[in-house]
Amino acid sequence: MRIAISSSCLTVIILLLVMIHCSIINKNYRDIEVNGSINDAFLYAADKAYSSYIDYNEADNNMTDDDIINNTMQVFNNAFNNSVSSDGTFTVSLMYTDTEASTLDILITDEYSYGFMNHTGKTTCQRSIQLN
């Protein structure tokens, strides 16, 4: 009887260690995947936004700077959402705009769940795009 109790306690301890280890690995792996996905999608979207900005500047001089920035951000948002590979909820916001220097400061926030015990995570990424 003593052997059965000792072995069952040892089994429970090993199972707890495995579950804790898997949850830590899952969180770390998820963070790495989300950060890599955001970085890759941001670079792609920044290239698309740069091309769009150049096209709008060369095509029509009657557009205001606000119209050009709005169109450029729409292109950025579409390209980012199409290229990101995550099941989280993304929020893309424009933090600062300098039309003289053609600079955009963009904040990207991703909220996602880990799937284990309903934990959620949040990643933010703030970057600047130089459009000239």
C-alpha positions in Angstrom: 0.0 0.0 0.0 2.8 2.3 0.8 4.4 1.7 -2.6 1.1 2.5 -4.3 0.8 5.9 -2.4 4.4 6.8 -3.1 4.2 6.0 -6.8 0.9 7.9 -7.2 2.4 10.9 -5.4 5.4 10.8 -7.7 3.2 10.4 -10.7 1.2 13.5 -9.7 4.4 15.5 -9.1 5.8 14.5 -12.5 2.5 15.4 -14.2 2.4 18.8 -12.5 6.0 19.5 -13.6 5.2 18.5 -17.2 2.1 20.8 -17.2 4.0 23.8 -15.8 6.9 23.2 -18.3 4.5 23.0 -21.2 2.7 26.2 -20.2 6.0 28.1 -19.9 7.2 26.7 -23.3 3.8 27.5 -24.9 3.9 31.1 -23.6 7.5 31.6 -24.8 6.9 30.0 -28.2 3.7 32.1 -28.7 5.5 35.3 -27.9 8.3 34.5 -30.3 5.8 33.7 -33.1 3.8 36.8 -32.5 6.8 39.1 -32.5 8.2 37.5 -35.6 4.9 37.8 -37.4 4.4 41.4 -36.4 7.9 42.3 -37.6 7.5 40.6 -40.9 4.1 42.0 -41.5 5.3 45.5 -40.5 8.2 45.5 -43.0 5.9 44.3 -45.8 3.2 46.9 -44.9 5.8 49.7 -44.7 7.0 48.9 -48.2 3.5 49.0 -49.5 2.8 52.3 -47.6 6.0 53.8 -49.1 5.0 52.9 -52.6 1.5 54.2 -52.0 2.8 57.5 -50.6 5.1 58.0 -53.6 2.2 57.2 -56.0 -0.1 59.7 -54.3 2.5 62.4 -54.2 3.4 62.0 -57.9 -0.1 61.5 -59.2 -2.3 64.3 -57.9 -1.0 67.5 -56.4 -4.5 68.6 -55.5 -4.7 66.2 -52.6 -4.1 67.6 -49.1 -1.5 66.1 -46.8 -4.2 64.7 -44.6 -5.8 62.9 -47.6 -2.4 61.4 -48.6 -1.7 60.3 -45.0 -5.2 58.7 -44.7 -4.8 56.8 -48.0 -1.3 55.7 -47.0 -2.5 54.4 -43.7 -5.4 52.5 -45.3 -2.8 50.9 -47.6 -0.7 50.1 -44.6 -3.6 48.6 -42.6 -4.7 46.4 -45.5 -1.2 45.2 -46.2 -0.5 44.5 -42.5 -3.8 42.6 -42.0 -3.3 40.5 -45.1 0.3 39.5 -44.2 0.2 39.0 -40.5 -0.2 35.4 -39.4 -1.7 35.4 -35.9 -5.2 34.8 -34.5 -5.0 37.8 -32.2 -6.8 41.0 -32.4 -4.7 43.8 -33.9 -5.1 47.5 -33.4 -3.0 49.8 -35.7 -2.9 53.4 -34.7 -1.1 56.5 -36.0 0.8 58.1 -33.1 2.5 61.0 -34.8 2.7 62.5 -38.3 5.3 64.9 -39.7 4.3 65.8 -43.2 7.4 68.0 -43.8 9.8 65.2 -43.0 7.3 62.5 -44.3 7.5 60.5 -41.1 4.8 58.3 -39.6 5.0 56.8 -36.1 2.8 53.8 -35.9 1.7 51.8 -32.8 0.6 48.2 -33.3 -1.1 46.3 -30.5 -1.9 42.6 -30.5 -4.1 40.9 -27.9 -4.2 37.1 -28.0 -4.9 34.1 -25.9 -2.6 31.3 -25.0 -5.3 28.6 -24.9 -4.1 27.2 -21.6 -6.2 28.3 -18.6 -7.6 31.2 -20.7 -4.5 33.4 -20.2 -4.2 36.4 -22.5 -1.2 38.3 -23.7 -0.6 41.6 -25.2 2.2 42.7 -27.5 2.9 46.3 -28.6 5.2 47.5 -31.3 5.9 51.1 -32.1 7.8 51.9 -35.2 8.5 54.9 -37.5 8.3 54.9 -41.2 10.3 57.4 -43.3 8.4 57.9 -46.5 10.9 59.9 -48.6 
